[in-house]
Amino acid sequence: MEQTVLGNIKSQPEVLPQVFANRDVFVEPFRREIAEQGIKKIIFFGSGTSYNVSQIAAFYMKQLAGIAAEAQYPTVFKNYEQADWTGSIAPEHTLFVGISQSGTSVSTCEVMEYGQKIGCRTLVITGDLESRITQFANVTTHLLVGPELTPPETKGYTVSVLSVYLWALAVAHDRGKLSAEDYQAAFDEAEAFVGDFQSVIDEGEAWYDRNKGSILQSDRLFILGYGVDYGSMLEAMLKVGEMLRIPTIGYELEEFSHGPTMGLRPNQTIFMIGSDEAEYERMLVFRDAYKKYTPRVHVVSMRDIPDADERDLVFSHRVSKYLAPLAYTVPFQFVAAKGAKDIFIDTGVNPFQEPLAHYADDEK
């Protein structure tokens, strides 16, 4: 059967439990690398969706596992950054992690090759164990996403987020940052959530269906996120931009109030991802202010929203802020894919034909 973006989106309730059940395939090699090589710093690399996952992965490693971590754009890092500007961490104690579903991203392959040349450890997670990126890895782990042949990645994102979350839990437990009891609670929460992911799909699609009229008639879309969901915002912006193709701009929550608000118009839509972080109450203040300029203000959250209405989406299955990113991009996947279908865009066709971002299959 021919794959479609909507088909991949709706397959996530089947795919994610399979990934969870087979977690040892990718968790154990990562866990061993951190422990056996004395890793003191992790730098995550990726482009597009993989960069957005890198942002969340770095957040997990710092906040949950207490290990220095950062996300970098591969080309920017290779040309302008260093693995450790202080000189206090030896290269062999720095781990470059390349995230690439296809394993053919030009920039990510190049930065992993660079990491090997400067003496850093390298680990990749990819859906293709024979892809080009594996040539530059001390350790290769399998992204258990299965085939995703349509150009925009959807299930690949959630599979990647779940994978790096399970990485972080394992390292946090090994490093004593999570007690056995807290580790088990987080583990059980993740298992229950992926087992009930159909509710996320159903609620995300229903939210799109009841709001599509105003969303599709907007001349600009803004997506705001904060904390761990800065990465969720980036992915939502990417998905909507590449499929729906209405001008879509993402901002960190607070930064949006520093200038871009001067351009707000009633036919513009604002989406706010309401993660359970310190900025939640601040987000509610912003929401009330923005509604004075446009009625098209939507909050997507795991928390109860005062004066919530049909424009808002509060998922019924509540989870911690660390696990919530699995759900938060789903409604935007529907905005992107169903929205494109509703305005007669074929998301299975990439109109940009120049091979700039990826190696061809014969260049593996």
C-alpha positions as CSV (number, residue, x, y, z in Angstrom):
1,M,0.0,0.0,0.0
2,E,1.3,3.5,-0.9
3,Q,2.3,5.5,2.1
4,T,0.7,8.9,2.8
5,V,1.6,11.5,5.4
6,L,-1.8,11.1,7.1
7,G,-1.3,7.3,7.1
8,N,2.0,7.7,8.9
9,I,0.5,10.2,11.4
10,K,-2.3,7.7,12.2
11,S,0.1,4.8,12.5
12,Q,1.8,6.3,15.6
13,P,-0.4,4.4,18.1
14,E,0.9,1.2,16.6
15,V,4.5,2.2,16.0
16,L,5.3,3.8,19.4
17,P,4.5,0.8,21.6
18,Q,6.6,-1.4,19.3
19,V,9.5,1.0,19.8
20,F,9.0,1.0,23.6
21,A,8.9,-2.9,23.6
22,N,12.2,-3.1,21.7
23,R,13.9,-0.3,23.5
24,D,17.0,-2.4,24.4
25,V,18.0,-2.2,20.7
26,F,18.9,1.5,21.0
27,V,19.0,2.2,24.7
28,E,21.7,-0.4,25.8
29,P,24.4,0.7,23.2
30,F,23.9,4.3,24.3
31,R,23.9,3.5,28.0
32,R,27.2,1.5,27.6
33,E,28.8,4.3,25.6
34,I,28.2,6.9,28.3
35,A,29.3,4.6,31.1
36,E,32.3,2.8,29.6
37,Q,33.8,5.8,27.8
38,G,33.5,8.2,30.7
39,I,31.5,10.7,28.6
40,K,31.3,14.1,30.3
41,K,29.6,16.1,27.5
42,I,27.2,15.2,24.7
43,I,26.6,17.3,21.6
44,F,23.6,16.4,19.5
45,F,23.5,17.1,15.8
46,G,20.8,17.0,13.2
47,S,19.0,19.0,10.5
48,G,15.3,19.7,10.1
49,T,13.3,17.4,12.3
50,S,16.5,15.8,13.6
51,Y,17.7,19.1,14.9
52,N,14.4,19.7,16.6
53,V,14.8,16.3,18.3
54,S,18.3,17.3,19.2
55,Q,17.0,20.4,21.1
56,I,14.7,18.2,23.2
57,A,17.4,15.5,23.7
58,A,19.9,18.1,25.1
59,F,17.2,19.4,27.4
60,Y,16.5,15.8,28.7
61,M,20.2,15.0,29.2
62,K,20.8,18.2,31.2
63,Q,17.6,18.3,33.2
64,L,17.1,14.5,33.8
65,A,20.6,13.0,33.7
66,G,22.6,16.0,34.9
67,I,25.2,15.7,32.1
68,A,26.5,18.6,30.0
69,A,24.6,18.6,26.7
70,E,23.8,20.9,23.8
71,A,22.2,20.8,20.4
72,Q,24.0,22.3,17.4
73,Y,23.4,22.8,13.7
74,P,26.0,20.6,12.1
75,T,27.5,23.1,9.6
76,V,27.5,26.0,12.1
77,F,29.3,23.8,14.6
78,K,31.9,22.5,12.1
79,N,32.8,26.0,10.9
80,Y,32.6,28.1,14.0
81,E,32.4,26.1,17.2
82,Q,34.6,23.8,19.3
83,A,33.7,20.7,21.3
84,D,34.9,22.4,24.4
85,W,36.1,26.0,24.5
86,T,37.5,25.7,28.0
87,G,39.9,22.9,27.3
88,S,38.8,21.1,30.4
89,I,37.1,18.1,28.7
90,A,39.3,15.8,26.6
91,P,37.9,15.0,23.1
92,E,37.6,11.3,24.0
93,H,35.2,12.2,26.8
94,T,32.9,14.2,24.4
95,L,30.3,12.3,22.5
96,F,29.0,13.5,19.1
97,V,25.5,12.1,18.6
98,G,24.2,12.3,15.0
99,I,20.4,12.0,14.6
100,S,19.4,11.2,11.0
101,Q,16.4,9.1,10.1
102,S,17.6,8.5,6.5
103,G,21.3,8.5,7.4
104,T,22.0,10.7,4.3
105,S,21.9,14.2,5.7
106,V,25.0,15.9,4.1
107,S,25.7,18.3,7.0
108,T,25.2,15.7,9.8
109,C,27.5,13.2,8.0
110,E,30.1,15.8,7.6
111,V,30.1,16.9,11.2
112,M,30.3,13.3,12.4
113,E,33.3,12.7,10.2
114,Y,34.8,15.9,11.7
115,G,34.1,14.6,15.2
116,Q,36.1,11.5,14.5
117,K,39.0,13.6,13.1
118,I,39.3,15.7,16.3
119,G,39.2,12.6,18.5
120,C,35.7,12.7,19.9
121,R,33.5,9.7,20.3
122,T,30.7,9.4,17.8
123,L,27.3,7.7,18.0
124,V,24.5,7.8,15.5
125,I,20.8,6.8,15.6
126,T,19.3,6.2,12.2
127,G,16.6,4.2,10.5
128,D,19.0,2.8,7.9
129,L,21.9,0.8,9.4
130,E,23.7,0.7,6.1
131,S,23.4,4.5,5.4
132,R,26.3,6.8,4.9
133,I,26.3,8.3,8.4
134,T,27.2,4.9,9.9
135,Q,30.6,5.2,8.3
136,F,31.5,7.9,10.8
137,A,30.2,6.2,14.0
138,N,32.0,4.4,16.8
139,V,28.5,3.2,17.7
140,T,25.4,2.8,15.5
141,T,22.0,2.5,17.1
142,H,18.7,1.8,15.2
143,L,15.9,4.2,15.0
144,L,12.9,1.8,15.0
145,V,10.6,3.9,12.8
146,G,10.2,1.6,9.9
147,P,9.8,2.9,6.4
148,E,8.5,6.5,6.0
149,L,8.7,7.1,2.3
150,T,6.8,10.4,2.1
151,P,9.0,13.6,2.2
152,P,7.8,15.1,5.5
153,E,8.7,13.1,8.6
154,T,5.9,12.7,11.2
155,K,6.1,9.3,12.9
156,G,9.9,9.7,12.6
157,Y,9.7,12.7,14.9
158,T,7.7,11.0,17.7
159,V,9.8,7.8,17.5
160,S,13.0,9.9,17.8
161,V,11.6,11.8,20.8
162,L,10.6,8.6,22.5
163,S,14.1,7.1,21.8
164,V,16.0,10.0,23.2
165,Y,13.7,10.2,26.3
166,L,14.4,6.6,27.0
167,W,18.1,7.3,26.6
168,A,17.9,10.0,29.2
169,L,16.0,7.9,31.7
170,A,18.6,5.1,31.4
171,V,21.6,7.5,31.9
172,A,19.8,9.4,34.7
173,H,19.3,6.1,36.5
174,D,22.9,5.0,36.0
175,R,24.2,8.3,37.2
176,G,22.0,8.3,40.3
177,K,20.0,11.2,39.2
178,L,16.8,9.2,39.3
179,S,16.1,6.8,42.2
180,A,14.9,3.3,41.3
181,E,11.4,4.3,42.3
182,D,11.4,7.5,40.2
183,Y,12.9,5.7,37.3
184,Q,10.2,3.0,37.4
185,A,7.5,5.6,37.7
186,A,8.8,7.5,34.6
187,F,9.1,4.2,32.8
188,D,5.6,3.1,33.6
189,E,4.2,6.5,32.6
190,A,5.9,6.3,29.2
191,E,4.6,2.8,28.7
192,A,1.0,3.8,29.5
193,F,1.2,6.9,27.4
194,V,2.4,5.2,24.2
195,G,-0.2,2.5,24.9
196,D,-3.0,5.1,24.9
197,F,-1.6,7.2,22.0
198,Q,-4.7,6.7,20.0
199,S,-6.4,9.3,22.3
200,V,-3.7,11.8,21.3
201,I,-4.4,11.2,17.6
202,D,-8.2,11.4,18.0
203,E,-8.1,14.5,20.1
204,G,-5.5,16.2,17.9
205,E,-7.5,15.5,14.7
206,A,-10.8,16.6,16.3
207,W,-9.2,19.9,17.4
208,Y,-8.0,20.6,13.8
209,D,-11.4,19.7,12.4
210,R,-13.2,22.2,14.6
211,N,-10.7,25.0,14.0
212,K,-9.6,24.5,10.4
213,G,-11.9,27.2,9.0
214,S,-10.0,30.1,10.7
215,I,-6.6,28.4,10.5
216,L,-6.7,27.9,6.8
217,Q,-7.9,31.4,6.2
218,S,-5.1,33.0,8.1
219,D,-2.4,34.9,6.3
220,R,0.2,34.1,8.9
221,L,0.7,31.6,11.7
222,F,2.8,32.0,14.8
223,I,3.8,29.1,17.0
224,L,5.1,29.8,20.5
225,G,6.9,27.4,22.9
226,Y,9.2,27.4,25.9
227,G,11.3,25.2,28.1
228,V,11.4,21.6,26.8
229,D,8.8,22.6,24.2
230,Y,11.1,25.1,22.4
231,G,11.9,22.0,20.4
232,S,8.2,21.2,20.0
233,M,7.7,24.7,18.6
234,L,10.5,24.2,16.1
235,E,9.0,20.9,14.9
236,A,5.5,22.3,14.6
237,M,6.8,25.3,12.6
238,L,8.7,23.0,10.3
239,K,5.8,20.6,9.7
240,V,3.3,23.4,9.0
241,G,5.7,25.3,6.9
242,E,6.7,22.4,4.7
243,M,3.2,21.0,4.1
244,L,0.6,23.7,4.5
245,R,2.9,26.4,3.1
246,I,1.3,29.4,4.8
247,P,3.9,31.7,6.3
248,T,4.6,30.1,9.7
249,I,7.0,31.6,12.2
250,G,8.1,30.2,15.6
251,Y,9.3,32.0,18.6
252,E,10.3,31.4,22.2
253,L,7.3,32.5,24.3
254,E,8.8,35.6,25.9
255,E,10.7,36.7,22.8
256,F,7.5,37.0,20.7
257,S,6.4,40.0,22.9
258,H,9.6,41.9,22.1
259,G,8.6,43.3,18.7
260,P,6.8,40.8,16.6
261,T,3.5,41.7,18.4
262,M,3.5,45.1,16.6
263,G,2.5,43.3,13.4
264,L,-0.5,41.3,14.8
265,R,-3.6,41.4,12.8
266,P,-7.1,39.8,13.3
267,N,-6.5,37.3,10.4
268,Q,-3.4,35.9,12.0
269,T,-3.3,32.8,14.2
270,I,-1.3,32.2,17.3
271,F,-0.6,28.7,18.7
272,M,0.8,28.5,22.2
273,I,2.3,25.2,23.5
274,G,1.5,25.3,27.2
275,S,4.1,23.1,28.8
276,D,4.1,22.6,32.6
277,E,7.2,24.8,33.1
278,A,7.8,28.0,35.0
279,E,6.4,30.1,32.2
280,Y,2.9,28.6,32.2
281,E,1.3,31.4,34.2
282,R,3.1,34.0,32.0
283,M,1.7,32.3,28.9
284,L,-1.8,32.8,30.2
285,V,-1.1,36.5,30.6
286,F,0.2,36.7,27.0
287,R,-2.9,34.7,25.8
288,D,-5.3,37.2,27.2
289,A,-3.3,40.1,25.8
290,Y,-3.1,38.6,22.3
291,K,-6.8,38.0,22.2
292,K,-7.3,41.7,22.1
293,Y,-5.7,41.8,18.7
294,T,-6.8,38.5,17.1
295,P,-9.5,36.0,18.2
296,R,-7.4,33.2,16.6
297,V,-5.4,32.3,19.7
298,H,-5.1,28.6,20.5
299,V,-3.4,26.9,23.5
300,V,-2.3,23.2,23.3
301,S,-1.5,21.8,26.8
302,M,-1.6,19.0,29.3
303,R,-2.8,21.4,32.0
304,D,-6.3,22.8,32.6
305,I,-6.7,26.2,30.9
306,P,-8.8,28.9,32.6
307,D,-11.7,29.9,30.3
308,A,-10.7,27.3,27.7
309,D,-12.9,27.1,24.6
310,E,-13.1,25.2,21.3
311,R,-10.0,26.9,20.1
312,D,-7.9,25.2,22.8
313,L,-6.7,21.6,23.1
314,V,-6.1,20.0,26.5
315,F,-5.2,16.3,26.1
316,S,-7.2,13.9,28.4
317,H,-4.1,11.7,29.1
318,R,-1.9,13.8,31.2
319,V,1.8,13.2,31.5
320,S,4.9,15.0,32.8
321,K,6.4,17.9,30.9
322,Y,9.2,15.7,29.8
323,L,6.9,13.2,28.0
324,A,4.4,15.8,26.8
325,P,6.4,16.6,23.6
326,L,5.4,13.3,22.2
327,A,1.8,14.6,22.0
328,Y,2.3,18.3,21.4
329,T,3.4,18.1,17.7
330,V,0.5,15.8,16.8
331,P,-2.1,18.5,16.4
332,F,0.3,20.5,14.2
333,Q,0.9,17.4,12.1
334,F,-2.9,17.5,11.3
335,V,-2.8,21.2,10.6
336,A,0.0,20.5,8.2
337,A,-1.2,17.3,6.5
338,K,-5.0,17.6,6.6
339,G,-4.7,21.4,6.1
340,A,-2.7,20.7,2.9
341,K,-5.2,18.2,1.7
342,D,-8.1,20.6,2.4
343,I,-6.4,23.2,0.1
344,F,-5.4,20.7,-2.5
345,I,-1.6,20.4,-1.8
346,D,-0.2,17.0,-2.5
347,T,2.3,16.5,0.4
348,G,3.6,13.3,-1.3
349,V,5.3,15.5,-3.9
350,N,8.4,17.6,-3.0
351,P,8.2,20.6,-5.3
352,F,11.8,21.5,-4.5
353,Q,13.9,19.2,-6.6
354,E,17.5,20.4,-6.0
355,P,19.4,17.7,-4.0
356,L,21.1,20.0,-1.5
357,A,20.3,18.4,1.8
358,H,20.8,14.7,1.3
359,Y,23.2,12.3,-0.4
360,A,21.6,10.3,-3.2
361,D,21.1,6.5,-2.7
362,D,24.1,5.7,-4.8
363,E,26.3,7.8,-2.7
364,K,25.9,5.8,0.5
